Amino acid sequence: MASTSSLTLSQALLARAVSHHATEHRRDSRLSPVSLPTFSGLKSITSTATRATTATNCRRVSSRQVRAAAVETLDATTDTSLVEKSINTIRFLAIDAVEKANSGHPGLPMGCAPMGHILYDEVMRYNPKNPYWFNRDRFVLSAGHGCMLQYALLHLAGYDSVKEEDLKSFRQWESRTPGHPENFETPGVEVTTGPLGQGIANAVGLALAEKHLAARYNKPDSEIVDHYTYVILGDGCQMEGISNEACSLASHWGLGKLIAFYDDNHISIDGDTEIAFTEDVDKRFEGLGWHVIWVKNGNTGYDEIRAAIKEAKAVKDKPTLIKVTTTIGYGSPNKSNSYSVHGSALGAKEVDATRQNLGWPYEPFHVPDDVKQHWSRHTPAGATFEAEWNAKFAEYEKKYSEEAAELKSIINGVLPAGWEKALPTYTPESPADATRNLSQQNLNALAKVLPGLLGGSADLASSNMTLLKMFGDFQKGHS
Ligand SMILES: Cc1ncc(C[n+]2csc(CCOP(=O)(O)OP(=O)(O)O)c2C)c(N)n1
């Protein structure tokens, strides 16, 4: 496949990655006081990871100290019982929403709650009050049917798009919590998913966009583009051909900031994956050129998950697949580890049994106060992340005004004034030519004036004439 073909993904996704801008969305200036959790660092870790050091990177929001570094560096964790309580909150929000709708997929959120918690509470940088902050980390739920996981996380993190009433109207007409994530319905959802494999392919595109923009606009003294793309995919996504194609490109391009979690729970709709899917996914990904880590206990191995993320971040030149072995429907005494929890409500009796089993005495949709309080730090921390980036960008703008203006126009999706004047003109007297040749003339004319234009072709550029002559191919090392 010619490397130019690779750009089809970025063409489609660059716009998605950068098209929203902060000014359209309100920022929360009412920063409430936050209490700081106790940070114990990693207690036990896998052999490949090093012990986390004490968090030193404290930042300030207004007059209060916020351990923003805690969110960013994995150094921070609260005591395990609070982590567990938060994870169970995610599980029960999913259980309760599916139960109320009598429709949906509780199994995946129950199994993936630990990795979801660690990602949104300890790892990712985002601003819940401005879901469109440009340099946020991206998250894609490729296994879109498990969307209650994402809605529960957005709710806890403080996104205004997913309030309690939104959780209560899961899967209802015109709700902001449709049955699969939709980015135009729910701010905070980056990518609409559902067709299996599509999300991971989109995530490759997002990571590609990050790498391309970083190569183009970062300076030795200012890394203005610097974020990760995280994705959760399941067995179903792994079965799809598109995921393999996109993942092949991801390692070809060396997308080191793409970190994929493979929810290895061995169950899909029809039952055990033994029915139809027995390949060695680890070996396939190694063959593709990915760094592969296996977290054997994704249900309660919180430190294993943390260590895997830390290890993945240290690998700069390859994307990482973290295979996380989990139990679908974890906590449900009679339905876990079976297809019956994949896509149906548990039913009142089993919900009660799960409440008993996980020691959950609360009413449906309840978020315990200490969990609420713990997550509340993301509002000020997110504001700090964005404010710091804005300050960095202001400095960048002073030194590199041309590049800053160009990047801003890409972020805002604004076309340069008079761009259309670059187009060649034709008259009835112009010599006849093949449409693909005329298309090439136009594409190349536009490439000179549209800084955000990327293109691609499926191993067909020299035939359908989509080469942008003034640019080379997007390649690892010179992107
Ligand atoms: C391309 C495509 N084919 C089929 C489906 C229907 N489908 C939805 S979920 C699912 C099974 C997914 O299994 P898995 O990823 O293991 O999710 P889990 O059972 O762990 O929730 C299938 C086949 C789909 N959404 N997209």
The ligand as an SDF file (V2000), in Angstrom:
LIG
                    3D

 26 27  0  0  0  0  0  0  0  0999 V2000
  -19.2670   -4.2930   12.4290 C   0  0  0  0  0  0  0  0  0  0  0  0
  -20.2290   -4.8120   13.4540 C   0  0  0  0  0  0  0  0  0  0  0  0
  -20.6470   -6.0960   13.4180 N   0  0  0  0  0  0  0  0  0  0  0  0
  -21.4920   -6.5650   14.3460 C   0  0  0  0  0  0  0  0  0  0  0  0
  -21.9710   -5.7520   15.3310 C   0  0  0  0  0  0  0  0  0  0  0  0
  -22.9750   -6.2720   16.3610 C   0  0  0  0  0  0  0  0  0  0  0  0
  -22.3430   -6.4020   17.6770 N   0  0  0  0  0  0  0  0  0  0  0  0
  -22.5000   -5.4850   18.6400 C   0  0  0  0  0  0  0  0  0  0  0  0
  -21.6700   -5.8490   20.0270 S   0  0  0  0  0  0  0  0  0  0  0  0
  -21.1070   -7.2990   19.3770 C   0  0  0  0  0  0  0  0  0  0  0  0
  -20.2400   -8.2120   20.1630 C   0  0  0  0  0  0  0  0  0  0  0  0
  -19.0760   -7.5080   20.7090 C   0  0  0  0  0  0  0  0  0  0  0  0
  -18.3460   -8.3380   21.5430 O   0  0  0  0  0  0  0  0  0  0  0  0
  -17.2410   -7.7310   22.4750 P   0  0  0  0  0  0  0  0  0  0  0  0
  -16.4630   -6.7330   21.7300 O   0  0  0  0  0  0  0  0  0  0  0  0
  -16.5060   -8.8790   23.0480 O   0  0  0  0  0  0  0  0  0  0  0  0
  -18.0480   -6.9850   23.5890 O   0  0  0  0  0  0  0  0  0  0  0  0
  -18.4920   -7.5300   25.0150 P   0  0  0  0  0  0  0  0  0  0  0  0
  -19.2360   -8.8140   24.7780 O   0  0  0  0  0  0  0  0  0  0  0  0
  -17.2710   -7.7270   25.7870 O   0  0  0  0  0  0  0  0  0  0  0  0
  -19.3750   -6.4660   25.5440 O   0  0  0  0  0  0  0  0  0  0  0  0
  -21.5580   -7.4590   18.0780 C   0  0  0  0  0  0  0  0  0  0  0  0
  -21.2170   -8.6170   17.2350 C   0  0  0  0  0  0  0  0  0  0  0  0
  -21.5220   -4.4120   15.3430 C   0  0  0  0  0  0  0  0  0  0  0  0
  -21.8790   -3.5290   16.2850 N   0  0  0  0  0  0  0  0  0  0  0  0
  -20.6340   -3.9760   14.4010 N   0  0  0  0  0  0  0  0  0  0  0  0
  1  2  1  0
  2  3  1  0
  2 26  2  0
  3  4  2  0
  4  5  1  0
  5  6  1  0
  5 24  2  0
  6  7  1  0
  7  8  2  0
  7 22  1  0
  8  9  1  0
  9 10  1  0
 10 11  1  0
 10 22  2  0
 11 12  1  0
 12 13  1  0
 13 14  1  0
 14 15  2  0
 14 16  1  0
 14 17  1  0
 17 18  1  0
 18 19  2  0
 18 20  1  0
 18 21  1  0
 22 23  1  0
 24 25  1  0
 24 26  1  0
M  CHG  1   7   1
M  END
$$$$
